[in-house]
Amino acid sequence: MKANIVLLPGDGVGPEIVAEAAKALKAVATRFGHDFEMTEHPVGGAAHDLCGDCLPDATLAACKAADAVLLGAVGGPKWDALPPEKRPERRALLTLRSELGLFANLRPAKVWDALKGASPLKDEIVARGIDILIVRELTGGAYFGEKSRSADRKSAYDVTPYSAHEIERVARIAFEAARRRHGRAIAPRPGRAVAPQPGRAVAPRPPKVTSVDKANVLETSRLWRETVTALHAAEYADVELEHMYVDNAAMQLVRDPARFDVILTENMFGDILSDEASQITGSIGMLPSASLGTAKGGLYEPIHGSAPDIAGKGIANPLATILSAALMLRHAFGLAAEADAVEQAVSDVLASGVRTADIASPSGVPSAVSTSEMGDAIQAALSGS
């Protein structure tokens, strides 16, 4: 197939890790006979330095025209003094999500077999299995609601708006994802190819969604719980549904992560819980994400941010970005075999003992490889060399 992929390297370690994901995509294209046209466009602080805007009109237009978008990271202390509405996180990330209609963020968090020792949790907890998908609502809540400061700057507010429509559409994504993870066939959403998750055996228990809220305190959470419950009863009775308060969910993630299958939650709670999940798996440098919605293709990015403290040192872990490219192959293009190949390459390279600094053994044996050397190893595994 032929596909137009927009690359947004961004700030900090973004250019380094996106370059390695591009190498992996080129290897996939060669191996499977595809034509991936990849073009880079400025975004974030780097774009602001270039033209005074963290999301130039030309970049946004390219993203809208693309078949899929791969983003590195945006932001850093250099641009913290910009007005809030012009900072990279708000101007670039939030605007991209809104303009591209990306309302659902999928963040898989698993412990790879070769990295079980990297998790900070006790061995007996890790042995029970950690393989979670967090589905985070992405364009509502406090991040997008009205916000203001008083004239004297001594009080402020952030409104957390949600509609039943916004809740229902992301809940549907979570219920369908739970079915797929357990090998149950579903009808694809209009305009989007759907492929089953690779390498996941059908579990004896039914697929399960844990909907996380704070319904004992927040009115938006009460609407959230009512809407999810109604949708479940009407269309997804085959999927087990439980409701959990966000504070309990945070505790259970470290106490017994094996109890979770798919976690569904609103924007801010999902932001926090997915970062917690990244740490229990061993390294935030291993976690990819996919942002899907009404537009074709979607946007794919690692969840770890720009890491300006290590930018330019060649030590960033590119695997989260490479795994984000695998999510792109699966969700944007329906290329399940190609996505499987990327994920298998990551598994094989890790099993061979290749490590970047964040996932290396404390003993330093073997020594950690650079960002580009890890990318080379993945490329070689995909090429069969």
C-alpha positions as CSV (number, residue, x, y, z in Angstrom):
1,M,0.0,0.0,0.0
2,K,0.9,3.7,-0.3
3,A,0.6,6.0,2.7
4,N,1.5,9.5,3.5
5,I,2.9,9.8,7.0
6,V,3.7,13.1,8.6
7,L,6.5,13.1,11.1
8,L,6.5,15.8,13.8
9,P,9.9,15.5,15.6
10,G,9.2,18.4,17.9
11,D,11.4,19.2,20.9
12,G,13.9,17.7,23.3
13,V,14.6,14.1,22.4
14,G,11.8,14.1,19.8
15,P,14.0,14.4,16.7
16,E,16.2,11.5,18.0
17,I,13.4,9.1,18.7
18,V,11.4,9.9,15.6
19,A,14.4,9.2,13.4
20,E,14.6,5.7,14.8
21,A,10.9,5.0,14.3
22,A,11.3,6.2,10.7
23,K,14.1,3.7,10.2
24,A,11.7,0.9,11.5
25,L,8.9,2.1,9.1
26,K,11.4,2.0,6.2
27,A,12.4,-1.5,7.1
28,V,8.7,-2.5,7.2
29,A,8.0,-0.9,3.8
30,T,11.0,-2.8,2.3
31,R,10.0,-6.1,3.8
32,F,6.3,-6.0,3.0
33,G,6.4,-4.1,-0.2
34,H,4.8,-0.8,0.9
35,D,5.4,2.8,-0.1
36,F,5.5,5.0,3.0
37,E,6.1,8.7,2.0
38,M,7.4,10.4,5.2
39,T,7.6,14.2,5.4
40,E,8.8,16.2,8.4
41,H,7.1,19.3,9.7
42,P,8.0,21.6,12.6
43,V,5.9,21.6,15.8
44,G,6.2,22.7,19.4
45,G,9.0,25.0,20.7
46,A,11.1,24.3,17.7
47,A,8.4,25.6,15.4
48,H,8.0,28.7,17.7
49,D,11.7,29.4,17.3
50,L,11.4,29.0,13.6
51,C,8.3,31.1,12.9
52,G,6.8,32.3,16.1
53,D,4.0,29.6,16.3
54,C,4.1,26.2,18.0
55,L,1.7,24.9,15.4
56,P,2.2,26.6,12.1
57,D,-0.7,26.6,9.6
58,A,1.4,24.5,7.1
59,T,2.0,21.9,9.8
60,L,-1.7,21.6,10.7
61,A,-2.7,21.4,7.0
62,A,-0.2,18.6,6.4
63,C,-1.5,16.7,9.4
64,K,-5.1,17.0,8.2
65,A,-4.1,15.8,4.7
66,A,-1.9,12.9,6.0
67,D,-2.9,9.3,6.3
68,A,-1.4,9.3,9.8
69,V,0.8,11.4,12.0
70,L,3.8,10.3,14.2
71,L,4.8,12.8,16.9
72,G,8.0,12.9,19.0
73,A,7.4,15.3,21.9
74,V,6.9,19.0,22.5
75,G,7.7,21.5,25.2
76,G,10.6,22.3,27.6
77,P,11.8,24.9,30.0
78,K,12.9,27.2,27.2
79,W,9.3,28.0,26.3
80,D,7.8,28.0,29.8
81,A,7.6,31.8,29.8
82,L,5.3,32.0,26.8
83,P,1.7,32.9,27.5
84,P,-0.3,29.7,28.4
85,E,-2.2,29.7,25.1
86,K,1.0,29.9,23.1
87,R,3.0,27.3,24.9
88,P,3.8,24.0,23.0
89,E,1.6,21.8,25.2
90,R,-1.5,23.8,24.7
91,R,-1.0,25.4,21.3
92,A,0.4,22.3,19.6
93,L,-0.9,19.2,21.4
94,L,-4.3,20.4,22.5
95,T,-5.0,22.1,19.2
96,L,-3.9,19.0,17.2
97,R,-6.2,16.8,19.2
98,S,-9.1,19.2,18.7
99,E,-8.5,20.0,15.0
100,L,-8.0,16.3,14.1
101,G,-11.0,15.2,16.2
102,L,-8.9,12.9,18.3
103,F,-11.1,12.0,21.2
104,A,-9.7,8.7,22.4
105,N,-6.2,8.0,23.5
106,L,-5.1,4.3,23.7
107,R,-2.2,3.6,26.0
108,P,-1.1,0.0,26.3
109,A,1.0,-0.8,29.4
110,K,2.6,-4.2,29.6
111,V,5.7,-5.8,31.1
112,W,7.8,-7.4,28.4
113,D,9.2,-10.8,29.3
114,A,12.8,-9.6,29.1
115,L,12.1,-6.6,31.3
116,K,10.3,-8.2,34.2
117,G,13.1,-7.4,36.5
118,A,12.8,-3.7,35.6
119,S,9.4,-3.3,37.3
120,P,9.6,-1.7,40.8
121,L,6.9,-4.0,41.9
122,K,7.5,-7.3,43.8
123,D,8.3,-10.3,41.7
124,E,5.1,-12.1,42.8
125,I,3.0,-9.2,41.7
126,V,4.7,-9.0,38.3
127,A,4.4,-12.8,37.9
128,R,0.6,-12.4,37.9
129,G,0.8,-10.4,34.7
130,I,0.7,-6.8,33.7
131,D,-1.0,-6.2,30.4
132,I,-3.3,-3.2,30.6
133,L,-4.9,-0.9,28.0
134,I,-5.9,2.6,29.3
135,V,-8.5,4.4,27.2
136,R,-8.4,8.1,28.0
137,E,-10.9,10.6,26.8
138,L,-8.8,13.2,25.1
139,T,-10.8,16.4,24.1
140,G,-13.0,17.1,27.0
141,G,-12.7,17.8,30.7
142,A,-10.6,20.4,32.6
143,Y,-7.9,20.5,29.9
144,F,-10.4,21.9,27.4
145,G,-12.9,23.6,29.7
146,E,-13.2,27.3,30.5
147,K,-10.4,28.6,32.7
148,S,-9.7,31.9,34.2
149,R,-7.9,34.0,36.9
150,S,-9.3,36.7,39.0
151,A,-8.2,40.3,38.5
152,D,-5.9,40.2,41.5
153,R,-4.5,36.8,40.3
154,K,-5.2,35.2,43.7
155,S,-8.0,32.9,42.7
156,A,-8.6,30.7,39.6
157,Y,-10.9,28.1,38.2
158,D,-11.0,25.4,35.6
159,V,-14.3,24.1,34.4
160,T,-14.6,20.3,33.7
161,P,-17.3,19.9,31.1
162,Y,-18.5,16.6,29.6
163,S,-21.5,15.7,27.6
164,A,-23.2,12.2,27.4
165,H,-22.2,12.1,23.7
166,E,-18.5,12.6,24.5
167,I,-18.6,10.0,27.2
168,E,-20.5,7.4,25.1
169,R,-18.2,7.6,22.1
170,V,-15.0,7.0,24.1
171,A,-16.7,4.3,26.2
172,R,-17.6,2.5,22.9
173,I,-13.9,2.5,22.0
174,A,-13.1,0.9,25.4
175,F,-15.7,-1.8,25.1
176,E,-14.7,-2.7,21.6
177,A,-11.0,-2.8,22.6
178,A,-11.8,-5.2,25.4
179,R,-13.6,-7.5,23.0
180,R,-10.6,-7.4,20.6
181,R,-8.1,-8.1,23.3
182,H,-10.0,-11.4,24.0
183,G,-10.3,-12.3,20.3
184,R,-14.0,-11.5,19.9
185,A,-15.0,-10.4,16.5
186,I,-16.7,-7.0,16.2
187,A,-17.8,-4.7,13.3
188,P,-15.2,-2.1,12.6
189,R,-16.0,1.6,13.1
190,P,-16.9,3.4,9.9
191,G,-13.7,4.4,8.1
192,R,-11.3,2.6,10.3
193,A,-9.8,-0.9,9.9
194,V,-9.8,-3.0,13.1
195,A,-7.4,-5.8,13.7
196,P,-7.1,-8.1,16.7
197,Q,-4.3,-7.7,19.2
198,P,-1.3,-9.9,18.5
199,G,0.1,-12.5,20.8
200,R,-2.7,-12.3,23.4
201,A,-4.3,-15.6,24.3
202,V,-8.1,-15.7,24.8
203,A,-8.5,-15.5,28.5
204,P,-10.9,-17.7,30.4
205,R,-12.6,-14.7,31.9
206,P,-14.8,-12.4,29.8
207,P,-13.4,-9.1,28.5
208,K,-13.5,-6.5,31.2
209,V,-13.7,-2.7,31.4
210,T,-13.0,-0.8,34.5
211,S,-14.5,2.7,34.3
212,V,-12.7,5.1,36.6
213,D,-14.4,8.2,38.0
214,K,-15.0,10.2,41.2
215,A,-18.8,9.9,41.2
216,N,-19.0,10.3,45.0
217,V,-17.9,13.9,44.6
218,L,-18.1,15.2,41.0
219,E,-21.2,15.8,39.0
220,T,-19.4,15.1,35.7
221,S,-18.3,11.7,37.2
222,R,-21.9,10.9,38.0
223,L,-22.9,11.6,34.4
224,W,-19.9,9.6,33.3
225,R,-21.0,6.6,35.4
226,E,-24.6,6.8,34.3
227,T,-23.7,7.0,30.6
228,V,-21.2,4.2,30.7
229,T,-23.7,2.0,32.6
230,A,-26.4,2.6,30.1
231,L,-24.2,1.9,27.0
232,H,-23.0,-1.3,28.6
233,A,-26.5,-2.5,29.3
234,A,-27.7,-1.6,25.8
235,E,-24.8,-3.0,23.7
236,Y,-22.0,-4.6,25.6
237,A,-23.5,-7.0,28.1
238,D,-20.9,-9.6,27.1
239,V,-18.2,-7.4,28.5
240,E,-17.7,-7.3,32.3
241,L,-18.0,-3.7,33.6
242,E,-16.9,-2.4,37.0
243,H,-16.8,1.1,38.3
244,M,-13.9,2.3,40.5
245,Y,-13.1,5.6,42.1
246,V,-9.9,7.2,40.8
247,D,-8.0,7.1,44.1
248,N,-8.8,3.4,44.6
249,A,-7.7,2.8,40.9
250,A,-4.4,4.4,41.6
251,M,-3.9,2.2,44.6
252,Q,-4.9,-1.0,42.8
253,L,-2.6,-0.3,39.9
254,V,0.4,-0.9,42.2
255,R,-1.3,-3.4,44.5
256,D,-2.7,-5.8,41.9
257,P,-2.3,-4.6,38.3
258,A,-3.3,-8.1,37.0
259,R,-6.9,-7.3,38.0
260,F,-7.2,-4.8,35.1
261,D,-7.9,-5.4,31.5
262,V,-9.1,-2.2,29.9
263,I,-9.3,1.0,32.0
264,L,-11.7,3.7,30.7
265,T,-11.5,7.2,32.2
266,E,-11.7,10.9,31.6
267,N,-9.0,13.2,30.4
268,M,-7.1,14.3,33.6
269,F,-7.5,11.0,35.4
270,G,-6.3,9.1,32.3
271,D,-3.2,11.4,32.1
272,I,-2.3,10.6,35.7
273,L,-3.1,6.9,35.7
274,S,-1.3,6.1,32.4
275,D,1.9,7.7,33.7
276,E,1.6,5.6,36.9
277,A,1.1,2.5,34.7
278,S,4.2,3.4,32.7
279,Q,6.3,3.2,35.9
280,I,5.0,-0.1,37.1
281,T,6.0,-1.6,33.8
282,G,9.6,-0.6,34.3
283,S,10.2,2.5,32.1
284,I,8.2,5.3,30.6
285,G,10.4,4.9,27.6
286,M,8.6,1.7,26.7
287,L,5.0,3.0,26.4
288,P,3.4,4.0,23.1
289,S,0.1,5.6,22.5
290,A,-2.5,6.0,19.7
291,S,-4.9,9.0,19.5
292,L,-8.0,8.1,17.4
293,G,-11.2,9.9,16.5
294,T,-13.3,11.1,13.6
295,A,-10.4,11.9,11.3
296,K,-8.6,9.3,9.3
297,G,-5.4,7.8,10.5
298,G,-4.9,9.3,13.9
299,L,-1.9,10.5,15.8
300,Y,0.8,8.3,17.4
301,E,3.3,9.3,20.0
302,P,5.3,8.0,23.0
303,I,3.9,9.2,26.3
304,H,7.3,10.2,27.9
305,G,7.5,13.8,26.8
306,S,10.5,15.8,25.5
307,A,13.0,14.9,28.3
308,P,15.1,18.1,27.7
309,D,17.7,17.0,30.3
310,I,18.9,14.2,28.1
311,A,18.2,15.8,24.7
312,G,21.2,15.5,22.3
313,K,23.0,12.9,24.4
314,G,22.0,10.0,22.3
315,I,20.7,8.0,25.3
316,A,16.9,8.3,24.9
317,N,14.9,5.1,24.5
318,P,13.3,5.0,21.1
319,L,11.2,1.9,21.7
320,A,8.1,3.7,22.8
321,T,8.2,5.7,19.5
322,I,8.8,2.5,17.5
323,L,5.9,0.8,19.2
324,S,3.8,3.9,18.5
325,A,4.7,3.3,14.8
326,A,3.4,-0.3,15.3
327,L,0.1,1.1,16.6
328,M,0.0,3.3,13.5
329,L,0.4,0.3,11.2
330,R,-2.4,-1.5,13.1
331,H,-5.0,1.2,13.6
332,A,-4.4,3.7,10.8
333,F,-3.6,1.2,8.0
334,G,-5.0,-2.1,9.1
335,L,-1.6,-3.8,8.7
336,A,-1.7,-6.4,11.4
337,A,1.1,-8.6,10.2
338,E,3.4,-5.5,9.8
339,A,2.5,-4.3,13.3
340,D,3.2,-7.8,14.7
341,A,6.6,-7.8,13.0
342,V,7.6,-4.5,14.7
343,E,6.4,-5.8,18.1
344,Q,8.2,-9.1,17.6
345,A,11.4,-7.2,16.6
346,V,11.2,-5.3,19.9
347,S,10.7,-8.5,21.8
348,D,13.6,-10.2,20.1
349,V,16.0,-7.3,20.5
350,L,15.1,-7.1,24.2
351,A,15.5,-10.8,24.6
352,S,19.0,-10.6,23.1
353,G,20.0,-8.3,25.9
354,V,20.2,-5.0,24.0
355,R,19.3,-2.1,26.4
356,T,19.2,1.7,26.5
357,A,20.2,3.3,29.7
358,D,16.7,3.5,31.2
359,I,16.2,-0.2,31.0
360,A,19.8,-1.4,31.5
361,S,20.9,-3.6,34.4
362,P,22.2,-1.6,37.4
363,S,25.4,-3.7,37.1
364,G,26.0,-2.1,33.7
365,V,26.5,-5.6,32.1
366,P,26.0,-5.5,29.2
367,S,26.6,-1.8,28.6
368,A,23.8,0.3,27.4
369,V,23.5,1.2,23.7
370,S,22.7,4.6,22.2
371,T,19.4,5.7,20.8
372,S,20.6,5.1,17.3
373,E,22.1,1.7,18.1
374,M,18.8,0.5,19.5
375,G,17.1,1.8,16.3
376,D,19.7,-0.1,14.3
377,A,19.0,-3.3,16.2
378,I,15.3,-3.0,15.6
379,Q,15.9,-2.3,11.9
380,A,18.2,-5.3,11.6
381,A,15.6,-7.5,13.3
382,L,12.9,-6.4,10.9
383,S,15.2,-6.9,7.9
384,G,16.3,-10.3,9.0
385,S,19.9,-9.3,9.1
